[in-house]
């Protein structure tokens, strides 16, 4: 029997207080790795000791088995009602089951249908499609609420939203109250989870940007197949990179997420066969259990799947995750990351590594998840230079940024460089260009019947001819500043000057200066790299820099910004 941690005891007591106070649905918000199964077991154990009847639902047979095992380890007696596990027993006062098996029992008017449950607990409660009265979960909840009107409903999840951010708690949602509020960053800070590192190699990213999104919000499978078939060589190179990282860094194990069944099989062909295994939706339960056990014992080091290993899978020693598939679901992205953050009691695991070969971090970069924001900022440091300064928090962003990556008072900066406003007159919140629903009020932003592609969000640029330019160095409070002035002529013959400046006083500022100016203006930029903080060397460099023939400008509320520079091709270039 395990003793609950302090934050777990607090969350359980909050659940009890609210459940006693109201019969409205309550959500226990607890991050991946918070120990939801243990907290739910404690609540169910109290119900059993009070001679009450309880049903615990989760849409995953493996998680049914795990939750039931945890409950029994805490001293409870339980039955399992799950066809996939070969058990349909309702004799105990506490029952663990999958929604489809329970609904089948209700439809057939079996004994499970007549039980008056005092409480129904739904683990991974974000899976409830509460906006569809005919969904499996809603039919079950409606049936048992009619059987016993005083029935309580408690949901538990590590992601209190659905798909791309639809809220599940609020006046217009199924759950009216939220308790617990145990966050991933809190667990990382308290050393209950591993702090993840992220790696993105821009040369090894499969481009899914042109894949259409269907009306149901899912990627078009034909488009996905086409992208994968066109990138077979890239898949092979990615697999070699994964193997290299696993072997040279002595990592324990990696979850690999493939795009399609064919892609998963292709990936398997590039991995060490004796150390690799594939789990698909069609994989029999006993085979899946055997594979996961081999992964836990170290026999399997490379575990390939499509979207199966997101919930209900606990292989704590695995310390690496590799995305070779895009995900349109923020829930899936957050949950899959959580697979490698767990502490491992049987190994000396001290770090977790997330490898994004599918552009998922960029795809979901505008959301307010702190762990995801860390991934975005780490990706920025290794990708192209930071050039756009946020007027709200002064943080530097990539030139393609749609929302600032800065943090103000421990919260994501709300400044959007490019956005669309919610059409709801009572809301008006700014949203990312790719959002389908408002992040505040869930108002529809894009017609779901439209066939969508992920927008490139490329700003409209104005091209001007550069007549001449001046480069100079001036003093600043912290050192020196490089000043650039470009005198330009537009297509109507009008002439105007545009300015940019750089102050290379920090590593980040020097990185920006080198990437945006030195590499573009100098024929041998690497010669100047080690001298970026030396005024006299920079003065020397400015005497021989190349001047662009044209500049591309982007206009916003703060005026014009230089977005691109076009230079005369050097001799011998194409």
N, C-alpha and C positions, 0 to 999 in steps of 0.2 A: 504493500500500500504506500502510495506516494503522498508526501506532505505538500499542500498547495503553497505556492510562493505568495508573498505579500500582495502583489498586484492581482493575483488570481483570486485570493480571498476577498479582496475589495470588490472586484468585478462581480463575483458570485453574490455577495451581499447586496450590491446594487440591483442585480436581477431580482432577488427575492423581494426587495422593498417595492419595486415597481409592479411586479406580478401580484403582490398582495393589494396594491393600491388600485389597480385598474385591470379590466379584462381586454384592453386594447393591445394589439400585437407589439411586442418589444424586441429590439434587436441588440444582441451582444456583439459589439464591434471589438474584435481582437485579431491582431495581425497574424500572418503566417508565422508559426513558431512560438506563439504565445501560450500554447497548451490548451486549445479549445476543448479537445476531447476530455481532458482532465477536469476542466471547469464544468462541462456538461455532465460528466459522470458524478460530480459532487451534487449537482442540482437533482439529477435523477435518483441518486441514492437517498437524498432527503425525502423525495416523493415516495419512494418505495417504503421507507421507514414510517411514513405517515399513512400507509396503506392506500396510496393513490395509484391510479393507472396512468402510464405515460408511454408515448410513442415518439421515437427519435428517427427522423427521416433524413436520408442523404442520397443524392442521385449518383451513387458510386458503390459498387459491391465491395471493393477493397476497403473503402472507408467505413462501410457498415461493419465489416469484420473487425477493423481496428478499434472503432468506437466501442463496440460490444466487449472486446477484449480488455480495453482500459476500464470500463465499468465493472467488469468482473474482478479485475485486479484490485479495485478499490473496495471490494466486498459485496458487490451487488449480484443479484440473480436475474438473468435476462433470457429472452427468446429472440431468435432471428427470423424475420419474415422476408426472405429474399430468394426468388427463384434461381438467380445466377449462382447462389451459394448452395443450392439444393436443400434449403430449409424453409418451411412455412409453418412456424410454430408460434402460437399466440397465447400459450399457457401462462407465461410469467407476467407479472404486473408491469414490467418494463419491456418494451419490444423495440428492436432495432430493425429497420427495413428500408427498402428502396421504394420510391413513390409508385413506379409502375406495378410492382408486385402488390402493393397495398390497394391501388386502384382496381386491379384485376379482381382482388378479393371482394371489394365493395360491389363491383359490377356483377359478380357471381353470387352476391348475397351470402358470402361465407361468414363464418363466425367472427372474423376480424371486423366485419362491417357493423356488427351490433355492439361493439365495445364502446363504452362511454369514457373517453380519455379525459382526465383532468387537465392534462397539458400535452401539447405537441411541440416538440423541439425540432427545428429544421437546421441541420448543419449545412454550411455553404449556402446560406439563405439568399444570396444574390441570384441563385439559379431560379428562383420563383418568378415566373412571368405574371406578375400581379395585374398587368393591364389586359390580360386575356382570361376571361372568366371560364373558358373551356380548357385552359391549360391543366396538366395533370395535377400539379400542386394545388391549384385553386379549387379543383373539383374535390380533392381529398379534404381540404380544410373546410370547405362549405358543408360537406357531408357530416363531418364530426362536430362541427359547430351546431348543426341542426339536431344532432343526437344529444348534445350536451351544451346548451347555450352559455354556461359559465366556463367553458373550456378556455384555457390560456394558450397563447401562441408565443413561443420564444424562438427567434431566429439567431443564428450565429454565423459570422463571416469575418474574413480578414480584408474584404473589399466591399465597402458599403455603397456600391454602385453596380450597375449592369453594363456590360459591353463597353461602349465608348464613353461612359460617364453618367448614364442615367441614374438619378438618385433613387434610393429605395426606402428612405426615411423621410417623413413629412406628412403634412395634412392630406395631401392627395396621393399618398403612397400606402402600401400595405402596412408597413411598420410606422407607428406614430411616435415612438420614443426610442432613443439610443442610449445604451449604457456601456460601461467598460472603457471604451475609447483607448485601447491599448495599441499603440502605434509601432511600426517597424523601427523607426528611429529611436523610440524610447527603449525598445528591447536591445537595439545595437549599443546604445549608450550605457545600458545597464549590464552589458556583456552576456546577455541571454541569446543573442544572435551574432553571427559573423558580419563584419562590415565588408560589403562587396567591393571589388575592383572591376572596372569595365575596360574592355579593349576593343577598339574598332580600327581595323586596317582598311583604309579607303581603297586600296588596290584589291581587296578580297571581299567586296560587297556585291551580292546579287541584286540587280536593279529591278525592283518590282513596281516602280513608280507608274508604269503605264497599265497596270492590271486594273480592270474595271471593278467597281463595287456594285453589286446587284442591289435590287430594291430591298432585299432583306438585310442589307448591311454587310454581307459576306463577299469575299473576293470571288471573282468568276473563276471557276475551276479550269475551264479551257485556257484562259489566259495564263493561269499559274503553270499549267502543263507546258505551254509554249515557252514561257520564260525559262523553266527548268531544262527543257530540251535544248534551248539555245545556249545554255550555260553549263553544259556537261563538263567541259574542261575546267571551268571555275570551281565547280563542286569538287572535282578531284584535287585541285590545289588547296581548297579550304580543308578538306579532310587531311591532307598532308600537314597542313599547318596545325590542325588540332592534335594530330599524333605527335608532332614535334614539341608542342607545348606540354602535352601530357608526359612525355618521356624526359625531356630536359629539365622540367620543373618538378619531377617526381610527384605528380598529382594523383589523387586516389581514384577518381572516376568522373565521367562527364555525361550529362544528359544532352543528347543531340536531338533537336527538333527539326524534322524534315517537312517538306511542303505537301507532298502527295505520297501515296503508297509506292509508286514507281520510283520516286525520288528517294524514299527511305531505303528501298532495296538497292538503289544505285550507291547510296552512301555506304551501306553495309559491305559492298564490293570493294571499297577502298580502305576498310578498317581491318585490324588484326582479327581473323575469324575466331580464334580460340578465346579472345577477350571481349567479343562483341555479341550483342543480342538485340533483337527487334521486337517491340511490342506494338501491335496494331489493335484497332477496335475489335477485330475478329479473332484475336488471340484468345484461346480458351482460358477460363479463369484459373484452372490448375497449372497451366503452362505459364501464365502471367505470374502467379505466386512463386513458382519455381525460379523464374528469371530474376525476380526482385530479391529473392533470398540469396541467389548466387551473387547478385550485385552487392548485397549487404556483407557477404563474407569475403568479397574481393575477387571472386572468380571472374566476374564480369566487370570490365573497366569502361567500356563504351556502350551506352544504352540508348538506342535509337527509337524514336516514336514520332508521331505526327502531332497530336494534341492530347494524348492520353495521360501523360505524366504531368498533371497540373494540380490535382487534388487527390488526396487519399494515398499518396505514395511517399513513403518515408525511408529514404536511404541516406541517413545523416552523414556518412563518410564521404559521399560524392561532393566534390568541391568546385566543379566546373560545369558551366552550362553554355551550349552553343546554339544560337539561332541560325538555321538555314531556311527558315520559313518566315513569311511576313505574318503579322497578326493584326487584324483590324480591331481586336478586343483589348482594351486597356486592362480588364479583369484578368485575362489570360496572361498578359505580359507581367503583371504584378505577381500573380500566383506562381508562374513558372520560375520567376527570379527567386521566390521564396524557397524553392526546392533545395537550393545550395547554401542557404543562410543558416541552417540548423547546426547547433553544436553537435559534435560527435563524441560520445562517451568512450568509444573504444579505439579512437585514433587521436593523433596530435594535430588535428585539423585546426588551422589558425586563420585561414583566409578563404575567400570565395571569389571566383573569377567568372565574369559573364562576357562571352564573346558574341558580338552582334555582327553576323554576316548577311543580315537581311534588311537593315535600315530601320529596325523597330524603334530604337531609341529616338532617332530623328522623327519618325512617324508620330510618336506620342509625346514629343518634347514640350508641348504647351500645357500639359496637365500639372496639377499642383501636388503631385506625389513627391515627397522629399528624396526618396531613394532614386526615383527616376530623374529628378533634377540633378542629383549628383552625377548620374550617368551622362546626362546631357553636357554638364560642365567638363567632365573628364574627356568626353569626345571632342569638345571644342579645343581643348588644350593640345590634342594630338592631330587635329584636322587643320583646316585652313585658318589663317590668322584672324584675330578678333579685330573688327574695324568700326562697328557701330556702337556709339556710346548712348546708353539709355538716359533720356532727360530726367527720368524720375529717380533713379538710384545711382547713376553714373557707371553702372557695370558695362563692360565691353561685351559685344555679341558678334556672331558671324554676320556677314553681309546678307545671308539668306534668312536670318532670324525673323520669325513672325511674332514671337513673344520674348520679352527679356528674360534672361536666366538669373537675374539678380534676386537677392533676398532682402526684404525689409521687415524688421521686427519679427524675424523667424518665419516669415511667410513669403511665398513666391511673389515677386514683383508683378503688379497688375498691368504693367505697360505693354501694349500690343503695338508693334511696328505696322502690322497689317492685320486687319480684322474685319468682321461683319457684325453689326449690331443686331441684337435680338429685336424682331419686329413687334414684340409685345410691348405696348406703350407703357405698361406699368413696370417694365423691367429695363430694357435698353442696355443690358450688359454686353460688353465686347466679348466676342468668341473667335476662336481660331477659324481660319478660312475653310478647313476641312471638316468642321463640326457639323453634325446633322441635327443636333438639338442644343438648345441653350444650356450652358453649364449651370445657370442659376435657376431658371424656371422650367426647363425642359421643353420650351416652346419649339416647334419644328422650324428649322432654319433652311432645310433643303427638302424639296419634294421627294419622298421616298420612292416614287415611281420613276424618277429620273435615273438614267444609267450614268454613274459617276466614275470619274477617275480621280486619283489623288492629285490635287492641284499643285503645280510647281511653285505657285505664289511668286513668280518672277515679276518684279515691279516694272512698270512702264518706264523706259529710259529715253532720254533725249540726247542725241549725238551732236557734238559741236566740234568744229575744226580748231585745233590749237595753232595760233599765230606765233606766239613765242611764250617763253616761261622764264621765271627767275627763281633761283634757289639761294637761300641765305640762312645764317645761323644767328640767333639772338639769345640774350641771357633770359633765364627764368628763375623763379624763386628756388627751384630744386636742382638747377644745373643749366642746361642749354636746350634750345628748341630749334628744330629744323622747320623753316617756313617755305612753302611752295606757292607760287602764284602762276596761274595759267591764264593767258589772255586769249580769248576764244571768239570765233565768229560763227553765227548760226546760218541757216540756209537762206535767211532774208538779208544777210549782210550786216546784221547788228553785232556789235562788239561788246563784250563784257569780261570781267575778270572773276576767276573762281579760285578759292584758296583751300589749302589743307596744311596741317602741321603735325609734327611728331615730337614727343618729349621722351626719349629713351632712358628713363630713370629707373626702371624696374625690369625684371626678366620678362614679364608679360608685355610691357611697353616696347622693349627691344625686339621681342618676337613679332609684334605687330609691325613695327618699323621695317624690320628685315623682310617680312613677307609681302607687305604692301608697297614698299618703296624700293629698297635696295635690290631685291630680286628682279624687279621689273625695270628699273632705270639703269642698272649697272651690267656691263657685259660679263664681268667676273665677280658676281656678288659674294661668293665664298671668301674672296680675298679680304673683304671688309667685315666679315662676321664677328671676328674677335675684337674689333675696334669700335663697335657701335656706341660704347659709352665714353669714347675719347673725342673731345671737341675738335682738336687739331686734325685728327685723321678724318673726321667727318667733313671738315672744311675742305680738305684735300679731295675727298671723294666727290663733293658737289661740283668741283671744277670740270669733271669729265662725265657727268651723268647724261643719259639719253633723255630726250624730251618726247612725249607721246605726240602722235600726229592728230589724234582725236581723243576726246574724253566723253564718257557716257554719264549723264546726270540723272538723278532721281529727285523729284520734288515732293516734299512733305510739308507738314505744318511749320517746321522750323527752317524752311528754305530749301536750297539745292544742296545735294551731297554728291560727291564724285564716287560713282559706283564701279566704273571700269576705265581702263586706259588702253588705247590702241597704239602700238608702236610700229614703225616702219620695219618690215622683215629684214633681218641681217643677211648678208651675202651667203648664199648656199642653203638658206632655209627654204622650206616648201611653202 
